[in-house]
Each structure stands twice: as C-alpha cells, then as structure tokens.
Amino acid sequence: MKTILLAIAASAAALTALAAPIPNSQIDYPGFQKIVIASGPERESHRLTEQQFLAELGVNGTVVLDARSASRYALRHIKGAVNLPFTEFTADTLARVIPSKSTKVLIYCNNNFVGSQSAFPTKAVTASLNVSTFTSLKSYGYTDIYELGPLLDVKTTSIPFEGTEVQP
C-alpha cells in the first residue's frame, strides 16, 4: 500500500511539474502565435502568381531569398536568389542579405515546385518553408515580404533557374 501511495504522489508531482511553465526568456511561443495570427491576412494578400513573381524578379533592389539548405540551393534555385538557410536566421545574418527592413523580399520553397525532387523535396503542407520564412521575417521586423503562391513544374515554368542540376 505504501508503494502505491508513493507512486501516486510521484505521479501527481510529475503532472504538477508538467503544468508549471518552464521559464526561458529566449523563447516566446505566445508571441509567435500572435505574429502568425496577425500576419495571416497580409501573407495571403502577398502571395503572387507566377507572372507577378516574374515581374518582381526584375525590380531593382528586390531580394529573392531562398531559405532552403545550401545543398538544395546548389542543385537548383531561382536565378539571382540569395541563400540563407532558415536554420541560420538571426538579426545579423538577415541584415547581411537584406539591405533594410523595408526591402522588398520574395520567398519561395520546396512546395512551390515539382519535377525536381532532389532540389525541391516535398514537405508536409503544414510545414511548408514559406510559412515559417514569412513568419520569421515578420518576427525580425521585415515589412515587404511576398511569396510565390502556386505549385509549378520546373520543366514548364517561366521562372529561370540556375544550379548544378540545371542544364544550360
């Protein structure tokens, strides 16, 4: 009986510990949730068609940001895009590739392209890199972010690519 009571007491203590928040001033999940909810309508209105994205590619001062891994970027990326893997996002690294918080930034991800599984492996739709990239850029204070909207075939899209997998 004593063993059962001790087990119940230990379980209750463990459940209480799980319910109590663990402080960490470097992590703000409620703040993240607020940014996601607040930026949702803006993100939707900043999704571009293929033709709109192509038109923006030629605008002076626009940065095309590829947040995929360096190895995927090397295989195939939109011509002129700069690579900063999502895992490397910090205030300093972003400032090195995006001149100001008001610079127009175009983003795209794996889930925008089919026909090149090696360069653009499909992610779970709820884990698409565009969603994380948009939210993170907003978190860092960037204000002019646009996202390629449709799913395009690398063999038929008008968007130009470069990289080791691209035939000249």
N, C-alpha and C positions, 0 to 999 in steps of 0.2 A: 504494500500500500504506500509506504514511504517513497519507493522508487517511482510509482505512478504520480504521486503529488509533486515530486521533484521534476519529473518530465513535463508535467502540466505547467509548472512555474517557469521552467526554462523556455517552453514554447510561448508562453504569454510574454516573457521578457523579449524574446526574439521578434514577436509580432509588434510589440511596442517600439522596438528599435527600428523596424522597417517603416513604421508610420511616421517617425520623427524625421524631419528634414535633416540632411547632412549638409552643413554649410560649406560653400565654396564660392568665393567672390568672383571667380573666373568663369563661372557657368551660370547663365540666366535663362532657364527654359521658359518661364512665363514671358520674359522679354522677347524671346524667339517667337513664341506663339503670337504675340501682339504684332510683330513685324509681318509674319505670314498672313495673318488675317487682314491687316491694314493694307498690305501691298497687293493682295489678290486681285482686286478690280483693276489696279494700274497694270499689273502684269498681263492680264487678259487683253487690255486695250493696247499693249505694246508688243503683241505677237504679230509678226509680219509674214505676209505671203512670200513665196519665192521671188516674185518680181519686185516687191517692196524691199526685200532684203538685198537683192542685186543692186537696186538703185542706191541704197545706203552704203554699199561697199565702196562706191566711188566718191563719197563725200569726204573732202579734206578734213583731217582731224578726227575722224571716226576710228575707234579702235575695235577690231574684231578679236574677241577674247575666246580662246579655246582652253577650257578648264579640264580637259582630259589629261591622262597621264602623258608624260613625254614620249613614251614608246608608241602609244597610239597616234599621237600628233605626228611623229616622224613618219609613220606609214602613210597617212593621208589627212590633210587638213585643208580648210578653205584658204585659198591663195591670199597671202598677206596677213593671215591671222597670227597673233602672238600667243604663245603658250605659257600659261601659268596654271599648273595643276591645282585643282581645288584644295588638295591637302596642303598646299603651300600658301594659301591665302593668309596674309597678315596685312596690317596697315602699310608697312614698309614695302612688301613685295608688290602689292597692288599699286602703290604710288609710283613704283618704277616702271610699270607698263601702262598705266592710265594717267595721263598728264594732270587732270584735275577731277574733282568730284562731279563737275558738270559736263565732262567729256561724254559725247555720245558713245555708248558701248553696245556692240552687237554680240549676242551669245548664241551658241548652238551646242548640241550634244549628240551622244550616240543615238538617241532615239529620234533624231531628225533624218537619219539615213539608213537605207537598206542597200544591199548589193556589195557590201564590204564588211563582212562580219569580223575580219581581223582588225580593221581600223575602228569600226563602229559596232562593237558587240552590244546587242540589245540589253538594256537594263529593265528592271521591273518598272512598270509605268508610274508607280508611286515613288520610285527612287530615281526618276529621270534627273540627270545632272542639271538641266536647265532650271528646274525648280529650286534646287539647292544654290546654284550660282546666282540666280536672281535675288533670292532672299539674302544671301551673304553680301552681295554688293550693296543692297539696301542697308544692311546692318552696318556696313562700313561708310555709309553716307553718300554713295553714288546715286545720282538723281535722274540720269538719262539713259536707261537701260532698255534695250529692245531684243527680242528673242525671235529666232527663226521658228515659225509655227508648224508648217506641215511636215509630213513624213515624205521624203524624196528618195528616189533611186539614184545612186551615184553614177549610174550609166546613162541616165537620161536628163538629169538636172542641168540647168544652165549655169549653176554656181561652179566657179572654177576651183579646182583642187591642185595641190602640189604635195609631194612626198615620195618616199621610195616605192610605194605601191602604184603610183600614178604613171601611166605610160605617156611619154612625150608625144 
